[in-house]
Amino acid sequence: MNALRVQRWDDHRYYHQSRINQTLHLISACSFIVAYVLLFIDPAMAALVGWLVSMVTRQSGHFFFEPLGFDHVNNATQEHKEAIKVGYNLRRKEVLLAAWAGIPALLWFVPDLFGLIEPATDFNGFAHDVGMYWLALGVGGLLFRTVHLFFLKGPFTGLVWMTKILTDPFHDVMIYWKSPFYLMRGQLLDPMKHVSHGVGHFSDSDVPADAETDPEVAAR
């Protein structure tokens, strides 16, 4: 649990300084929770909601609104943060999103996927096929990076990261539900005073002592 708090704390302070990004993460988190429910009802629809709403809003916040220059809050360069990112940094996300965009294009031009599936005969069938392959991509992307971390940093770090990703929607709602109100007041960037003081969105017990001062704690 302490390792999970460290990863969450670093993810927040390094990559969620924009109030727009935080608000988009709130929207993403709510739609991901809906997608979790849909998994037990209609997995293809769950994937469509997860990718078209949750992932689009979440990654738009990172690519278009999060500051990408020198991080004065944490005294770290963008290059340093990208290098120590435990999960998917921007370059890895570009590869993942390229695969995401390529799946519907491939199914459109090759409906039977080279004879591997029964080709869809209408739009609903096409959407269902896309949803199922997007679901496979999401599960595959999660497992791939988890196993990759097994070799880079050990099974413990990989399993902690996987746990973080799966529970992020619930945690994001808890810590970013006020972000739209700050945004409506014109605050585009979170002042991150809690980073320098070690308190804020998380309770005192949730803030790891080393996360307050060590800019490379995310590397662990």
C-alpha positions as CSV (number, residue, x, y, z in Angstrom):
1,M,0.0,0.0,0.0
2,N,2.9,2.4,0.7
3,A,4.4,1.6,-2.7
4,L,1.0,2.3,-4.3
5,R,0.8,5.7,-2.5
6,V,4.3,6.6,-3.7
7,Q,3.3,5.9,-7.3
8,R,0.0,7.8,-7.0
9,W,1.7,10.7,-5.3
10,D,4.4,11.0,-8.0
11,D,1.8,10.6,-10.8
12,H,-0.1,13.5,-9.3
13,R,2.7,15.9,-8.6
14,Y,4.6,15.2,-11.9
15,Y,1.9,14.8,-14.4
16,H,-1.3,16.5,-13.2
17,Q,-0.5,20.1,-12.6
18,S,-3.0,21.5,-15.1
19,R,-6.5,22.1,-13.8
20,I,-7.9,21.3,-17.3
21,N,-6.0,18.0,-17.2
22,Q,-7.3,17.3,-13.7
23,T,-10.9,18.0,-14.9
24,L,-10.5,15.8,-17.9
25,H,-9.2,13.1,-15.7
26,L,-12.3,13.5,-13.5
27,I,-14.5,13.0,-16.6
28,S,-12.4,10.1,-17.7
29,A,-12.6,8.5,-14.3
30,C,-16.4,8.7,-14.2
31,S,-16.7,7.2,-17.7
32,F,-14.2,4.5,-16.8
33,I,-16.4,3.5,-13.8
34,V,-19.3,3.3,-16.2
35,A,-17.2,1.1,-18.5
36,Y,-16.3,-1.2,-15.5
37,V,-20.0,-1.8,-15.0
38,L,-20.6,-2.4,-18.7
39,L,-17.9,-5.0,-18.7
40,F,-20.3,-7.4,-17.1
41,I,-23.2,-6.4,-19.5
42,D,-21.6,-5.7,-22.9
43,P,-17.8,-5.9,-23.1
44,A,-17.6,-4.4,-26.5
45,M,-19.6,-1.3,-25.4
46,A,-17.5,-1.1,-22.3
47,A,-14.4,-0.9,-24.6
48,L,-16.0,1.7,-26.8
49,V,-16.8,3.9,-23.8
50,G,-13.4,3.3,-22.3
51,W,-11.5,4.3,-25.4
52,L,-13.7,6.9,-27.0
53,V,-14.6,8.8,-23.9
54,S,-12.3,7.8,-21.0
55,M,-9.0,7.5,-22.9
56,V,-9.6,10.4,-25.3
57,T,-10.3,12.8,-22.4
58,R,-7.5,11.4,-20.3
59,Q,-4.8,11.5,-22.9
60,S,-6.0,14.9,-24.3
61,G,-5.2,16.3,-20.9
62,H,-1.7,15.0,-21.0
63,F,-0.9,15.8,-24.6
64,F,-2.5,19.3,-25.0
65,F,-2.9,20.9,-21.6
66,E,-0.2,19.5,-19.2
67,P,2.9,21.8,-19.1
68,L,5.7,20.1,-21.0
69,G,8.6,22.4,-20.1
70,F,10.8,22.6,-17.1
71,D,8.9,21.5,-14.0
72,H,9.6,24.2,-11.4
73,V,7.3,22.5,-8.8
74,N,9.5,19.4,-8.7
75,N,12.7,21.0,-10.1
76,A,12.8,18.5,-12.9
77,T,13.1,18.6,-16.7
78,Q,10.5,17.1,-19.0
79,E,13.1,14.7,-20.3
80,H,13.9,13.5,-16.8
81,K,10.2,12.9,-16.0
82,E,9.7,11.0,-19.2
83,A,12.8,8.8,-18.5
84,I,11.6,7.9,-15.0
85,K,7.9,7.4,-15.8
86,V,6.9,4.1,-14.4
87,G,4.0,3.6,-16.7
88,Y,3.4,4.8,-20.2
89,N,5.3,8.0,-21.0
90,L,4.2,10.2,-23.9
91,R,6.3,8.3,-26.5
92,R,4.9,4.9,-25.3
93,K,1.4,6.4,-25.4
94,E,1.9,7.5,-29.0
95,V,2.6,3.9,-30.0
96,L,-0.5,2.7,-28.0
97,L,-2.7,5.3,-29.5
98,A,-1.5,4.5,-33.0
99,A,-2.5,0.9,-32.5
100,W,-5.9,2.1,-31.2
101,A,-6.5,4.3,-34.3
102,G,-5.2,1.5,-36.6
103,I,-7.7,-1.2,-35.4
104,P,-10.9,0.4,-36.9
105,A,-9.0,1.3,-40.1
106,L,-7.8,-2.3,-40.4
107,L,-11.2,-3.7,-39.8
108,W,-12.8,-1.3,-42.3
109,F,-10.5,-2.3,-45.1
110,V,-10.2,-6.0,-44.1
111,P,-13.5,-6.9,-42.4
112,D,-12.6,-10.6,-42.0
113,L,-9.1,-9.8,-40.6
114,F,-7.5,-12.1,-43.2
115,G,-10.0,-14.9,-42.5
116,L,-9.6,-14.8,-38.7
117,I,-13.1,-13.5,-37.9
118,E,-16.6,-13.5,-39.4
119,P,-16.9,-10.1,-41.3
120,A,-19.4,-7.7,-40.0
121,T,-22.4,-7.1,-42.2
122,D,-23.6,-3.8,-40.7
123,F,-22.4,-0.8,-38.6
124,N,-23.4,-2.4,-35.3
125,G,-21.4,-5.5,-36.1
126,F,-18.4,-3.4,-37.2
127,A,-18.7,-1.4,-33.9
128,H,-18.9,-4.6,-31.9
129,D,-15.7,-6.0,-33.6
130,V,-13.9,-2.7,-33.0
131,G,-14.9,-2.7,-29.4
132,M,-13.8,-6.3,-28.8
133,Y,-10.4,-5.6,-30.4
134,W,-10.0,-2.4,-28.4
135,L,-10.8,-4.4,-25.3
136,A,-8.0,-6.8,-26.2
137,L,-5.7,-3.9,-26.8
138,G,-6.4,-2.4,-23.4
139,V,-5.9,-5.7,-21.6
140,G,-2.8,-6.4,-23.7
141,G,-1.3,-3.0,-23.1
142,L,-1.8,-3.3,-19.3
143,L,-0.3,-6.8,-19.2
144,F,2.6,-5.9,-21.5
145,R,3.8,-3.0,-19.4
146,T,3.2,-4.9,-16.2
147,V,5.4,-7.8,-17.4
148,H,7.9,-5.3,-18.9
149,L,8.2,-3.8,-15.4
150,F,8.9,-7.2,-14.0
151,F,12.1,-7.3,-15.9
152,L,13.0,-3.6,-15.5
153,K,12.1,-3.1,-11.8
154,G,10.9,-6.4,-10.5
155,P,7.5,-8.1,-10.1
156,F,6.6,-6.0,-7.1
157,T,6.7,-2.7,-8.9
158,G,4.9,-4.1,-11.9
159,L,2.0,-5.5,-9.8
160,V,1.8,-2.2,-7.9
161,W,1.6,-0.3,-11.1
162,M,-1.1,-2.6,-12.5
163,T,-3.1,-2.1,-9.3
164,K,-2.7,1.6,-9.6
165,I,-4.0,1.7,-13.2
166,L,-7.0,-0.5,-12.4
167,T,-8.0,1.6,-9.4
168,D,-7.1,5.1,-10.8
169,P,-10.7,5.9,-11.8
170,F,-11.9,5.7,-8.2
171,H,-8.8,7.5,-6.9
172,D,-9.1,10.3,-9.5
173,V,-12.7,11.0,-8.5
174,M,-11.5,11.3,-4.9
175,I,-8.7,13.8,-5.6
176,Y,-9.9,15.8,-8.6
177,W,-13.6,16.3,-7.9
178,K,-12.9,19.9,-7.0
179,S,-10.8,20.7,-10.1
180,P,-13.7,21.9,-12.3
181,F,-14.6,24.5,-9.6
182,Y,-11.0,25.8,-9.5
183,L,-11.1,25.9,-13.3
184,M,-14.3,27.9,-13.4
185,R,-12.6,30.4,-11.1
186,G,-9.9,30.9,-13.7
187,Q,-7.1,28.8,-12.1
188,L,-5.4,27.0,-15.0
189,L,-2.6,25.5,-13.0
190,D,-2.7,23.8,-9.6
191,P,-0.3,25.8,-7.4
192,M,0.8,22.5,-5.9
193,K,1.5,24.0,-2.5
194,H,0.8,20.6,-1.0
195,V,3.8,19.2,-2.9
196,S,6.3,21.5,-1.1
197,H,4.5,21.1,2.2
198,G,3.8,17.4,1.9
199,V,0.0,17.8,2.4
200,G,-2.9,18.5,0.2
201,H,-5.1,16.2,-1.8
202,F,-3.8,13.1,0.1
203,S,-4.0,12.8,3.9
204,D,-0.8,13.1,5.9
205,S,-0.6,9.3,6.2
206,D,-0.9,9.0,2.4
207,V,2.1,11.2,1.6
208,P,5.3,9.1,1.6
209,A,8.1,10.9,3.4
210,D,10.6,10.4,0.6
211,A,8.1,11.7,-2.0
212,E,8.4,15.1,-0.5
213,T,12.0,15.7,-1.2
214,D,13.3,13.0,-3.7
215,P,12.7,14.0,-7.3
216,E,13.7,10.6,-8.5
217,V,11.4,8.6,-6.3
218,A,9.2,7.7,-9.3
219,A,12.1,5.7,-10.6
220,R,11.6,3.3,-7.8
